[in-house]
Amino acid sequence: MRRIIEIILLASILSMIVGCEKPKPCVSCDGGSFTENYIKNIQKDEIFFIKGEALSIYKYGRNIKIIEDLKGNFADKPSVFVWGIELGTGRLCSTEPHKVDYITQYNTNDTLIMILGKAHKRFDDDIEKRGDYTTIACAYSVLKLSNDTVVGVIYPGVYGQASWIELQEELLNTTK
């Protein structure tokens, strides 16, 4: 009981220090699979679907060389900067939907299939900025492609692999 009171007191003190009147409710994030993410978001104009090559890392993001614009709506850019989430710092509870992809875990020159949105500055000290891109909040947005096989959370609740050609056909059929 004493420990609970200490925790409540500490939370109250911290909220006063950071200027919060009361804790905000947590946002639920189910971590939808790549296919669920695709089906839910691909029709949106501000969503991009690319094949890219992993390049240099900065903080929890990385430069991605564009190999192919799979949706056909991406600006003609040789490379872009994409933000994910910092490895080892995934939040269990957040006041806004958060990302689930650790894009820094991939090796330089890995080929990635990515569903992206435009990044936007959420806070004054936010390092994500306009002109950058981001993985989609609350859903897996990245698959690793190697030898015509994709690996990642392709289907709900399953980390596995699939033929890229077959998955691409399956995804295209969901939007017809």
C-alpha positions in Angstrom: 0.0 0.0 0.0 2.8 2.4 0.9 4.4 1.7 -2.5 1.2 2.5 -4.4 1.0 5.9 -2.5 4.6 6.6 -3.3 4.0 5.9 -7.0 0.9 8.1 -7.1 2.7 10.9 -5.3 5.7 10.6 -7.7 3.3 10.7 -10.7 1.6 13.9 -9.3 5.0 15.6 -8.8 6.2 14.7 -12.3 3.0 15.9 -13.9 3.4 19.3 -12.2 7.1 19.5 -13.3 6.2 18.9 -17.0 3.1 21.1 -16.8 0.4 18.4 -17.1 -2.7 18.9 -15.1 -3.6 15.2 -15.1 -2.4 12.1 -17.0 -3.9 11.7 -20.4 -5.6 8.4 -21.3 -3.5 5.8 -23.1 -4.0 5.3 -26.8 -4.6 1.7 -27.7 -2.3 0.4 -30.4 -3.0 -3.1 -31.7 0.1 -3.3 -34.0 -1.8 -4.4 -37.1 0.0 -6.6 -39.6 1.6 -5.3 -42.9 -1.4 -6.6 -44.9 -3.9 -5.0 -42.6 -2.0 -1.7 -42.8 -2.0 -1.9 -46.6 -5.7 -2.7 -46.8 -6.6 0.1 -44.4 -4.4 2.8 -45.8 -3.3 2.3 -49.4 -6.2 4.2 -50.9 -5.2 7.4 -49.0 -3.4 10.0 -51.1 -0.9 10.8 -48.4 0.2 7.1 -48.1 3.2 5.9 -50.1 4.2 2.3 -51.0 7.9 1.8 -52.0 10.7 -0.6 -52.4 13.9 1.0 -51.0 17.4 0.3 -50.0 18.4 0.9 -46.3 21.2 3.5 -46.1 22.6 5.5 -43.2 21.0 5.7 -39.8 20.4 8.8 -37.6 18.8 8.3 -34.2 15.7 6.2 -34.9 15.4 6.9 -38.6 17.4 6.2 -41.7 18.0 7.3 -45.3 16.2 5.1 -47.8 17.2 5.0 -51.5 14.1 4.7 -53.6 14.3 1.6 -55.9 10.7 1.6 -57.0 7.5 3.5 -56.3 5.0 0.7 -56.0 1.9 2.9 -55.8 2.9 5.5 -58.4 2.3 8.6 -56.3 5.7 9.2 -54.8 7.7 12.4 -55.8 10.7 11.8 -58.0 13.3 11.7 -55.3 16.5 9.5 -55.3 16.3 9.0 -51.5 14.2 10.1 -48.5 14.6 10.1 -44.7 12.2 7.7 -42.9 11.5 7.6 -39.1 10.6 4.5 -37.2 10.8 3.9 -33.4 14.0 3.7 -31.5 15.1 0.2 -30.7 14.6 -0.7 -27.1 12.4 2.3 -26.3 9.0 1.2 -27.5 6.4 2.8 -25.2 3.9 0.5 -23.5 1.5 3.4 -23.0 1.3 6.6 -25.0 -1.0 9.6 -25.3 -0.9 9.3 -29.1 -0.7 6.3 -31.5 2.9 5.2 -31.9 5.0 3.5 -34.5 6.0 -0.2 -34.2 8.7 -0.5 -36.8 12.4 -0.5 -35.7 13.8 0.5 -39.1 17.3 0.9 -37.6 17.5 -2.9 -37.1 18.1 -3.6 -40.8 21.5 -3.8 -42.3 22.8 -1.2 -44.7 21.9 -2.2 -48.3 18.9 -4.4 -47.2 16.0 -4.1 -49.5 12.8 -3.0 -47.7 9.1 -2.9 -48.7 7.6 0.1 -46.9 4.2 1.7 -46.4 4.9 5.4 -45.5 3.2 8.6 -44.6 4.6 12.1 -44.4 6.3 13.0 -41.1 5.1 16.1 -39.3 6.5 18.0 -36.3 4.4 17.1 -33.3 6.4 18.9 -30.6 8.7 21.9 -30.6 11.7 19.6 -29.8 10.7 16.9 -32.3 13.5 15.9 -34.6 11.0 14.6 -37.2 10.3 17.3 -39.7 8.4 18.2 -42.8 9.9 16.7 -45.9 10.7 13.5 -43.9 8.6 10.3 -44.0 7.5 7.9 -41.3 6.2 4.4 -40.8 2.5 4.2 -40.0 1.4 4.4 -36.4 0.0 1.3 -34.8 0.7 -1.0 -37.7 3.7 -2.9 -39.2 4.9 -0.9 -42.2 8.2 -2.6 -43.2 9.1 -6.0 -44.7 12.6 -7.1 -45.6 12.9 -8.4 -49.1 15.6 -10.9 -50.1 15.7 -13.4 -52.9 12.0 -12.7 -53.8 10.9 -13.5 -50.2 9.6 -10.9 -47.7 10.0 -11.3 -44.0 8.2 -9.6 -41.2 4.7 -9.3 -39.6 2.9 -10.0 -42.9 -0.3 -11.4 -41.5 -2.1 -10.8 -38.2 -0.2 -12.1 -35.2 2.4 -13.9 -37.3 6.1 -13.1 -37.9 7.0 -15.1 -41.0 7.9 -15.1 -44.6 6.1 -15.2 -48.0 6.8 -15.0 -51.7 7.0 -11.3 -52.6 5.4 -11.9 -56.0 2.4 -13.8 -54.5 2.0 -11.2 -51.7 2.1 -8.4 -54.2 -0.6 -10.0 -56.3 -2.7 -10.6 -53.1 -2.3 -7.0 -52.1 -3.3 -5.7 -55.5 -6.4 -8.0 -55.5 -7.6 -6.4 -52.2 -7.9 -3.0 -53.8 -9.8 -4.0 -56.9 
